[in-house]
Amino acid sequence: MTNSAEQLPGRAMLHPEMVAAEDNQAMYRDGHRLDHAEGASKPLRSRPEPQPRGAKIHGNRPIDQAEAAARFIASPEHEKMHDERLWDLRQKRDREMHHIPEWEQLRSLASAIKEHTLTHLDEYLDQFEAHARANGIHVHWARDAAEHNRIVHGILSDHSAKSLIKSKSMLTEECGFRHYMASVGIEVIETDLGERIQQLDKEDPSHVVVPAVHKLRTDVAKVFADTIGTDPENSDVHYLAEAQREATRPLILAADAGMTGGNFVVAETGTFVVCTNEGNADLSANVPKLHIASIGIEKIIPRLEHLAVFVRLLSRSALGSPMTQYTSHFRGPRAGGEMHVVLVDNGRSERLGLEEFWTSLKCIRCGACMNTCPVYRRSGGLSYGATYSGPIGLIIDPTFNARKYSNLPFASSLNGSCTNVCPVKINIHEQIYAWRRELVKRHDVPLVKKAAMKAAGELLSRPAAYRAAIASADVALAHLPRFVIYNGLNAWGKHREVPHPPKQTFHSWYKANRGGTQ
Amino acid sequence: MRIGLFVPCYIDAFFPQVGIATLELLERFGHEVVYPRDQTCCGQPMANSGFNTDCAATEALFVRNFSGFDYVVGPSGSCVHHVRDNFDAIEQTADVKEVRSRTYELVEFLHDVLKVDAFPWARFPHRVGLHNSCGTLRRLKHATPSELHEPFFSKPMDLLSRVDGIEFVKPARPDECCGFGGTFSVFEEVVSTKMGYDKVGDHARAGAEYIVSADSSCLMHQQGCAERIGVPLKFIHIAEILNGASA
């Protein structure tokens, strides 16, 4: 990262997604990256690599994450950029961590605060509601996604609002909010740059913090050319960012209502906090007179002082920056304005009752587990075919639909790096393991796999049969990887060589060299 | 002391030299090492795939084979992790608990129990990249993982640095998973092999001649990946180096 691109003026102001993958051959003059024509340093690619698309969705049928991941890997420019960009975030996170001597204590503290709050959730939610009402905030309760959407629609109808600007919110993704709003004729304009790109491309966010991180700038150029009329040949990030700003700013200024999520809700003050890097939540909240905040009930913390713990962890974990550019506290409506908070359950209470999985509610949506996950980095977030991708997705998605997301807990090597980076110490990899057991118990696994595992279990528990099966190592190769080639294809040997069978097994060597007794 | 030698199934079948090196190494320190003949597997492949009930009989067999030893030692971190941390398909009798708590992975056994500080017979004048498997690194805690803000230590490095002539290289992503992951290696074979390609490429760029690890399963996967894409690396289990393998 000694590239002169680091010193480019304005680079720090760009949304991370708008910064192209490092290009070692790029040329710079007077601090500006030279275009192909100016630099003449590298050949023009005839056609950019097409953007790989996410998992194929077939109603309730199990998502085939592996299939979508394979297509992502088959697009090497995308895969390489994605892996390196997110690994870079992970490294920046590590650097920030090393600046904080009490990092591990902070994580423990954050985890303890969340666990305390989740086990007293009703009390704190009641406290928040009372204090928020006293602050002049309208508080609504939504049992599920449909109720959330209806409530918001109702508020908008009361104000005859026809357009809504909103900042990024995973909760509204959960609720299928944009689709619902489209069905009732209300225009939604995403104000987070990455999320806006995704909206224009009719794709879900692929990452909870950097929603378009799977796209190359050539992909963005294509989306903008198709939707806001930019030059399809121009993928310069400054040009694209500026064009988007010009196209969206009038929509923001004319919007009837604004919507944000909420990163933290403080019970004792009846206030909430929104963290962004673009200031777009502040536009969404402050430009129109009507501000609606949709917030999951697990976002609550008891006291304002607890915020200090989480704010120190959030952006360091997410992007490796000490703090988000904007940490905005919303305390009540402005003069002449109106503020609504919709507290949404949508499966959270039920999750809270799951003995092995309730601590997944501690999640503060920093995305650190995604950035560190070697599987996620090589698969792209859209391969998961779910609102939440990456390690946290593997343990949350099945709570929404165990059948549809039954493959996801298997999309992990169980390496455990996710657990170690988690700022609130969710034992993510252990929950992935536990979900595998749970899905087998619920019979949400393929029958062929089931039969193979049963056969393996039987063979491995009968020494004589087992020895006969692997009498020579050549035979072993055919038999031992039963659990390895259960799917009928030689999945081991497709992209790697099989082990070289030795002359004899350890067992035969021992018998020959150490005699017959034990 | 009397040690039960645990030779995991894939080491028995594909890497007998690792079992032999482990046996000989433990004997060098004057211990009685016994290989129970009826052993097969610890049950991990089924358990990791969620089929816990299918490994009950295999776990019971493991306990029958390894009861009564002072220690059970195996040269495979992920198998030992299974025995110690997950092995719960069978009733947790006193005997089962006893076997589980006495089961050690070779590196930690040498480092923590035997406290070995010299391998005078070992010489390995090569550049090696150390691969800590995720099982040894993040479960058995062989070393400090890069994600945590904790003082650095590395048990395999401690042991290997007592081998004459050895030189370590530093890959860019030293503790990134290589993509083996048990049945993950076939369930997600494309992602798994891509991770493997990246891993061997990282070590090769760092100048490694050998990748050394306490887990033959990771090495089996990495070797398969390296051979497929033509990365000229060699692979060796830590037991072999510590037992004096020359190359």
Contacts between the chains, C-beta under 8 A, distances in Angstrom:
chain1	res1	chain2	res2	distance
A	65	B	188	7.6
A	66	B	187	6.7
A	66	B	188	4.8
A	66	B	189	7.7
A	66	B	190	6.8
A	66	B	191	7.1
A	69	B	188	6.6
A	69	B	190	6.3
A	69	B	191	5.0
A	70	B	190	4.0
A	70	B	191	7.6
A	73	B	190	5.5
A	73	B	191	6.8
A	73	B	194	5.2
A	79	B	194	7.5
A	83	B	198	7.7
A	87	B	173	7.1
A	94	B	146	6.4
A	94	B	147	7.3
A	97	B	149	5.2
A	98	B	149	6.6
A	100	B	149	7.3
A	101	B	149	7.7
A	103	B	149	4.1
A	104	B	148	6.8
A	104	B	149	5.3
A	104	B	150	6.9
A	372	B	147	6.7
A	374	B	176	5.6
A	374	B	177	4.9
A	374	B	179	6.9
A	374	B	195	5.3
A	375	B	188	7.0
A	375	B	191	5.5
A	375	B	195	7.6
A	378	B	191	5.3
A	378	B	194	5.2
A	378	B	195	6.5
A	379	B	191	5.9
A	409	B	50	7.8
A	410	B	49	7.6
A	410	B	183	7.9
A	410	B	184	7.1
A	410	B	187	5.2
A	410	B	188	7.4
A	411	B	187	8.0
A	411	B	188	6.0
A	411	B	191	7.7
A	412	B	181	7.2
A	412	B	184	6.8
A	413	B	134	6.9
A	413	B	177	5.0
A	413	B	179	6.1
A	413	B	180	6.9
A	413	B	181	2.9
A	413	B	182	7.9
A	413	B	184	4.7
A	413	B	192	7.3
A	413	B	195	7.5
A	414	B	48	6.8
A	414	B	134	7.0
A	414	B	181	6.0
A	414	B	182	7.5
A	414	B	184	7.3
A	415	B	134	3.8
A	415	B	138	6.9
A	415	B	177	3.7
A	415	B	181	7.1
A	416	B	134	5.7
A	416	B	138	3.8
A	416	B	139	6.8
A	417	B	134	7.6
A	417	B	138	7.2
A	417	B	145	7.2
A	417	B	147	5.9
A	417	B	175	7.8
A	417	B	176	7.9
A	417	B	177	7.0
A	419	B	138	7.5
A	420	B	138	6.6
A	420	B	145	5.6
A	420	B	147	3.6
A	420	B	148	5.6
A	421	B	147	4.8
A	429	B	138	8.0
A	433	B	48	7.3
A	433	B	86	7.6
A	435	B	50	7.9
A	436	B	48	7.4
A	436	B	49	6.3
A	436	B	50	3.1
A	437	B	50	4.8
A	437	B	52	5.4
A	438	B	50	7.6
A	439	B	50	6.0
A	440	B	49	7.7
A	440	B	50	3.9
A	440	B	51	5.5
A	440	B	52	7.4
A	445	B	50	6.7
A	449	B	49	7.1
A	450	B	51	7.3
A	453	B	45	7.9
A	453	B	46	5.1
A	453	B	49	6.0
A	453	B	51	4.0
A	453	B	54	4.9
A	454	B	51	7.5
A	454	B	54	5.4
A	456	B	45	6.3
A	456	B	46	6.0
A	456	B	54	7.2
A	457	B	43	7.7
A	457	B	46	5.2
A	457	B	51	7.0
A	457	B	54	3.4
A	457	B	55	5.6
A	457	B	56	7.7
A	457	B	57	6.4
A	457	B	58	6.1
A	458	B	57	7.3
A	459	B	40	8.0
A	460	B	9	7.1
A	460	B	40	4.7
A	460	B	41	4.3
A	460	B	43	7.2
A	460	B	46	7.9
A	460	B	55	7.8
A	460	B	57	8.0
A	460	B	58	4.5
A	460	B	61	7.8
A	461	B	40	7.2
A	461	B	57	3.3
A	461	B	58	4.5
A	461	B	60	7.2
A	461	B	61	5.2
A	463	B	37	7.6
A	463	B	38	4.1
A	463	B	39	7.5
A	463	B	40	5.8
A	463	B	61	7.0
A	466	B	40	4.7
A	470	B	12	7.7
A	470	B	13	5.5
A	473	B	13	5.6
A	473	B	14	6.8
A	476	B	13	3.9
A	476	B	14	7.3
A	477	B	13	7.7
A	477	B	14	8.0
A	480	B	9	6.5
A	480	B	10	6.7
A	480	B	13	5.3
A	483	B	45	4.5
A	483	B	46	7.1
A	483	B	49	7.2
A	483	B	183	6.0
A	484	B	183	7.1
A	484	B	185	7.1
A	484	B	186	5.1
A	485	B	186	6.6
A	486	B	186	7.5
A	487	B	186	6.9
A	487	B	187	7.9
A	491	B	185	7.8
A	491	B	186	3.8
A	491	B	187	7.7
A	491	B	189	4.3
A	492	B	185	6.8
A	492	B	186	5.8
A	492	B	189	7.1
A	492	B	224	7.4
A	493	B	224	7.9
A	494	B	189	5.8
A	494	B	193	7.7
A	495	B	189	6.3
A	495	B	190	6.7
A	495	B	193	3.8
A	495	B	225	7.6
A	495	B	228	6.3
A	496	B	193	5.1
A	496	B	196	6.4
A	496	B	221	6.8
A	496	B	224	3.4
A	496	B	225	4.7
A	496	B	227	7.4
A	496	B	228	4.9
A	497	B	223	7.3
A	497	B	224	4.4
A	497	B	227	4.2
A	497	B	228	5.4
A	498	B	224	6.6
A	499	B	14	4.4
A	499	B	15	7.9
A	499	B	220	5.1
A	499	B	223	7.2
A	499	B	224	6.9
A	500	B	14	7.8
A	501	B	13	7.9
A	501	B	14	6.9
A	502	B	14	6.6
A	502	B	15	7.3
A	502	B	16	5.3
A	502	B	17	7.4
A	504	B	16	6.4
A	505	B	12	5.1
A	505	B	13	5.5
A	505	B	16	5.8
A	506	B	7	5.1
A	506	B	11	6.5
A	506	B	12	4.5
A	506	B	15	8.0
A	506	B	16	3.9
A	506	B	19	3.7
A	506	B	20	6.8
A	507	B	7	7.7
A	507	B	12	5.5
A	507	B	37	7.4
A	509	B	16	5.3
A	509	B	19	7.6
A	509	B	20	6.4
A	510	B	19	7.8
A	510	B	23	7.8
A	510	B	35	5.3
A	510	B	37	7.9
A	511	B	37	8.0
A	514	B	35	7.3
A	518	B	34	5.9
A	518	B	35	6.6
A	518	B	36	6.5
A	518	B	37	5.6
